[in-house]
């Protein structure tokens, strides 16, 4: 597969969108409201590792600076530690959002998102 500028921009946008969702309690509540038949807490917990963070992919690596990749790895460590602390995700979003470990994830996601540049590195 050819690594194009458009692909790199899409990867960055996906990461920023995911971090934005993970950092925003209101956006999470809206997502829960919009998808009443989904297990939103489980989806929020898994979206990062299942669909967003692919650090050993060449296109993913090229989409970010070295500093940004380090920030993303640090966030990955944060969310993995939180998942261990949370254990089986609660079925209610309110319960997930009340969990101290998830609150740490939300803060870290916001900080990480703010540190990402708006554009693909040269």
Contact map, one row per residue, 1 for C-alpha under 8 A:
11100000000000000000000000000000000000000000000000000000000000000000000000000000000000000000000000000000000000000000000000
11110000000000000000000000000000000000000000000000000000000000000000000000000000000000000000000000000000000000000000000000
11111011000000000000000000000000000000000000000000000000001000000000000000000000000000000000000000000000000000000000000000
01111111000000000000000000000000000000000000000000000000000000000000000000000000000000000000000000000000000000000000000000
00111111100000000000000000000000000000000000000000000000000000000000000000000000000000000000000000000000000000000000000100
00011111110000000000000000000000000000000000000000000000000000000000000000000000000000000000000000000000000000000000000000
00111111111000000000000000000000000000000000000000000000001000000000000000000000000000000000000000000000000000000000000000
00111111111100000000000000000000000000000000000000000000001101100000000000000000000000000000000000000000000000000000000100
00001111111110000000000000000000000000000000000000000000000000100000000000000000000000000000000000000000000000000000001100
00000111111111000000000000000000000000000000000000000000000000000000000000000000000000000000000000000000000000000000000000
00000011111111100000000000000000000000000000000000000000000100100000000000000000000000000000000000000000000000000000000000
00000001111111110000000000000000000000000000000000000000000000110000000000000000000000000000000000000000000000000000000100
00000000111111111000000000000000000000000000000000000000000000000000000000000000000000000000000000000000000000000000000000
00000000011111111100000000000000000000000000000000010000000000000000000000000000000000000000000000000000000000000000000000
00000000001111111110000000000000000000000000000000011000000000000000000000000000000000000000000000000000000000000000000000
00000000000111111111000000000000000000000000000000000000000000000000000000000000000000000000000000000000000000001001000000
00000000000011111111100000000000000000000000000000000000000000000000000000000000000000000000000000000000000000000000000000
00000000000001111111110000000000000000000000001100010000000000000000000000000000000000000000000000000000000000000000000000
00000000000000111111111000000000000000000000000000000000000000000000000000000000000000000000000000000000000011011000000000
00000000000000011111111100000000000000000000000000000000000000000000000000000000000000000000000000000000000011001000000000
00000000000000001111111110110000000000000000000000000000000000000000000000000000000000000000000000000000000000000000000000
00000000000000000111111110010000000000000001000000000000000000000000000000000000000000000000000000000000110011000000000000
00000000000000000011111110000000000000000000000000000000000000000000000000000000000000000000000000000000111111000000000000
00000000000000000001111111110000000000000000000000000000000000000000000000000000000000000000000000000000010001000000000000
00000000000000000000111111111000000000000000000000000000000000000000000000000000000000000000000010000000010000000000000000
00000000000000000000000111111100000000000000000000000000000000000000000000000000000000000000000000000000000000000000000000
00000000000000000000100111111110000000000000000000000000000000000000000000000000000000000000000000000000000000000000000000
00000000000000000000110111111111000000000000000000000000000000000000000000000000000000000000100000000000000000000000000000
00000000000000000000000011111111100000000000000000000000000000000000000000000000000000000000100000000000000000000000000000
00000000000000000000000001111111110000000000000000000000000000000000000000000000000000000000000000000000000000000000000000
00000000000000000000000000111111111000010000000000000000000000000000000000000000000000000000000000000000000000000000000000
00000000000000000000000000011111111101010000000000000000000000000000000000000000000000000000100000000000000000000000000000
00000000000000000000000000001111111100000000000000000000000000000000000000000000000000000000000000000000000000000000000000
00000000000000000000000000000111111100000000000000000000000000000000000000000000000000000000000000000000000000000000000000
00000000000000000000000000000011111111010000000000000000000000000000000000000000000000000000000000000000000000000000000000
00000000000000000000000000000001111111100000000000000000000000000000000000000000000000000000000000000000000000000000000000
00000000000000000000000000000000001111100000000000000000000000000000000000000000000000000000000000000000000000000000000000
00000000000000000000000000000001001111110010000000000000000000000000000000000000000000000000000000000000000000000000000000
00000000000000000000000000000000000111111110000000000000000000000000000000000000000000000010000000000000000000000000000000
00000000000000000000000000000011001001111111000000000000000000000000000000000000000000000010100000000000000000000000000000
00000000000000000000000000000000000000111111100000000000000000000000000000000000000000001111100100000000000000000000000000
00000000000000000000000000000000000000111111110000000000000000000000000000000000000000001110000000000000000000000000000000
00000000000000000000000000000000000001111111111000000000000000000000000000000000000000000000000000000000000000000000000000
00000000000000000000010000000000000000011111111100000000000000000000000000000000000000000000000000000000000000000000000000
00000000000000000000000000000000000000001111111100000000000000000000000000000010001000001000000000000000000000000000000000
00000000000000000000000000000000000000000111111111100000000000000000000000000000000000000000000000000000000000000000000000
00000000000000000100000000000000000000000011111111110000000000000000000000000000000000000000000000000000000000000000000000
00000000000000000100000000000000000000000001111111111000000000000000000000010000000000000000000000000000000000000000000000
00000000000000000000000000000000000000000000011111111100000000000000000000010000000000000000000000000000000000000000000000
00000000000000000000000000000000000000000000011111111000000000000000000000000000000000000000000000000000000000000000000000
00000000000000000000000000000000000000000000011111111100000000000000000000000000000000000000000000000000000000000000000000
00000000000001100100000000000000000000000000001111111100000000000000000000000000000000000000000000000000000000000000000000
00000000000000100000000000000000000000000000000111111110000000000000000100010000000000000000000000000000000000000000000000
00000000000000000000000000000000000000000000000010111111100100000000000000000000000000000000000000000000000000000000000000
00000000000000000000000000000000000000000000000000001111110110000000100000000000000000000000000000000000000000000000000000
00000000000000000000000000000000000000000000000000000111110110000000000000000000000000000000000000000000000000000000000000
00000000000000000000000000000000000000000000000000000111111110000000000000000000000000000000000000000000000000000000000000
00000000000000000000000000000000000000000000000000000011111111000000000000000000000000000000000000000000000000000000000000
00100011000000000000000000000000000000000000000000000000111111100000000000000000000000000000000000000000000000000000000000
00000001001000000000000000000000000000000000000000000111111111110000000000000000000000000000000000000000000000000000000000
00000000000000000000000000000000000000000000000000000011111111111000100000000000000000000000000000000000000000000000000000
00000001000000000000000000000000000000000000000000000000011111111000000000000000000000000000000000000000000000000000000010
00000001101100000000000000000000000000000000000000000000001111111000000000000000000000000000000000000000000000000000000110
00000000000100000000000000000000000000000000000000000000000111111111100000000000000000000000000000000000000000000000000110
00000000000000000000000000000000000000000000000000000000000011111111100000000000000000000000000000000000000000000000000010
00000000000000000000000000000000000000000000000000000000000000011111110000000000000000000000000000000000000000000000000000
00000000000000000000000000000000000000000000000000000000000000011111111000000000000000000000000000000000000000000000000000
00000000000000000000000000000000000000000000000000000000000000011111111100000000000000000000000000000000000000000011000000
00000000000000000000000000000000000000000000000000000010000010011111111110000000000000000000000000000000000000000000000000
00000000000000000000000000000000000000000000000000000000000000000111111111000000000000000000000000000000000000000000000000
00000000000000000000000000000000000000000000000000000000000000000011111111100000000000000000000000000000000000010010000000
00000000000000000000000000000000000000000000000000001000000000000001111111110000000000000000000000000000000000010000000000
00000000000000000000000000000000000000000000000000000000000000000000111111111000000000000000000000000000000000000000000000
00000000000000000000000000000000000000000000000000000000000000000000011111111100000000000000000000000000000000000000000000
00000000000000000000000000000000000000000000000000000000000000000000001111111110000000000000000000000000100110010000000000
00000000000000000000000000000000000000000000000110001000000000000000000111111111000000000000000000000000000000000000000000
00000000000000000000000000000000000000000000000000000000000000000000000011111111100000000000000000000000000000000000000000
00000000000000000000000000000000000000000000000000000000000000000000000001111111110000000000000000000001100100000000000000
00000000000000000000000000000000000000000000100000000000000000000000000000111111111000000000000000000000100000000000000000
00000000000000000000000000000000000000000000000000000000000000000000000000011111111100000000000000000000000000000000000000
00000000000000000000000000000000000000000000000000000000000000000000000000001111111110000000000000000000000000000000000000
00000000000000000000000000000000000000000000000000000000000000000000000000000111111111000000000000001101100000000000000000
00000000000000000000000000000000000000000000100000000000000000000000000000000011111111100000000000001000000000000000000000
00000000000000000000000000000000000000000000000000000000000000000000000000000001111111100000000000000000000000000000000000
00000000000000000000000000000000000000000000000000000000000000000000000000000000111111100000000000001000000000000000000000
00000000000000000000000000000000000000000000000000000000000000000000000000000000011111111000000000101100000000000000000000
00000000000000000000000000000000000000000000000000000000000000000000000000000000001111111000000000000000000000000000000000
00000000000000000000000000000000000000000000000000000000000000000000000000000000000001111100000000000000000000000000000000
00000000000000000000000000000000000000001100100000000000000000000000000000000000000001111110000100000000000000000000000000
00000000000000000000000000000000000000001100000000000000000000000000000000000000000000011111101100000000000000000000000000
00000000000000000000000000000000000000111100000000000000000000000000000000000000000000001111101000000000000000000000000000
00000000000000000000000000000000000000001000000000000000000000000000000000000000000000000111111100000000000000000000000000
00000000000000000000000000011001000000011000000000000000000000000000000000000000000000000111111110000000000000000000000000
00000000000000000000000000000000000000000000000000000000000000000000000000000000000000000001111111000000000000000000000000
00000000000000000000000000000000000000000000000000000000000000000000000000000000000000000111111111100000000000000000000000
00000000000000000000000000000000000000001000000000000000000000000000000000000000000000001101111111100100000000000000000000
00000000000000000000000010000000000000000000000000000000000000000000000000000000000000000000111111110110000000000000000000
00000000000000000000000000000000000000000000000000000000000000000000000000000000000000000000011111110110000000000000000000
00000000000000000000000000000000000000000000000000000000000000000000000000000000000001000000001111111110000000000000000000
00000000000000000000000000000000000000000000000000000000000000000000000000000000000000000000000011111111000000000000000000
00000000000000000000000000000000000000000000000000000000000000000000000000000000011011000000000000111111100000000000000000
00000000000000000000000000000000000000000000000000000000000000000000000000000000010001000000000111111111110000000000000000
00000000000000000000000000000000000000000000000000000000000000000000000000000000000000000000000011111111111000000000000000
00000000000000000000000000000000000000000000000000000000000000000000000000000100010000000000000000011111111100000000000000
00000000000000000000011000000000000000000000000000000000000000000000000000100110010000000000000000001111111110000000000000
00000000000000000000011110000000000000000000000000000000000000000000000000000000000000000000000000000111111111000000000000
00000000000000000000001000000000000000000000000000000000000000000000000000000000000000000000000000000011111111100000000000
00000000000000000000001000000000000000000000000000000000000000000000000000100100000000000000000000000001111111110000000000
00000000000000000011011000000000000000000000000000000000000000000000000000100000000000000000000000000000111111111000000000
00000000000000000011011100000000000000000000000000000000000000000000000000000000000000000000000000000000011111111100000000
00000000000000000000000000000000000000000000000000000000000000000000000000000000000000000000000000000000001111111110000000
00000000000000000010000000000000000000000000000000000000000000000000001100100000000000000000000000000000000111111111000000
00000000000000010011000000000000000000000000000000000000000000000000000000000000000000000000000000000000000011111111000000
00000000000000000000000000000000000000000000000000000000000000000000000000000000000000000000000000000000000001111111100000
00000000000000000000000000000000000000000000000000000000000000000001001000000000000000000000000000000000000000111111100000
00000000000000010000000000000000000000000000000000000000000000000001000000000000000000000000000000000000000000011111110000
00000000000000000000000000000000000000000000000000000000000000000000000000000000000000000000000000000000000000000111111100
00000000000000000000000000000000000000000000000000000000000000000000000000000000000000000000000000000000000000000001111100
00000000100000000000000000000000000000000000000000000000000000000000000000000000000000000000000000000000000000000000111110
00001001100100000000000000000000000000000000000000000000000000110000000000000000000000000000000000000000000000000000111111
00000000000000000000000000000000000000000000000000000000000001111000000000000000000000000000000000000000000000000000001111
00000000000000000000000000000000000000000000000000000000000000000000000000000000000000000000000000000000000000000000000111
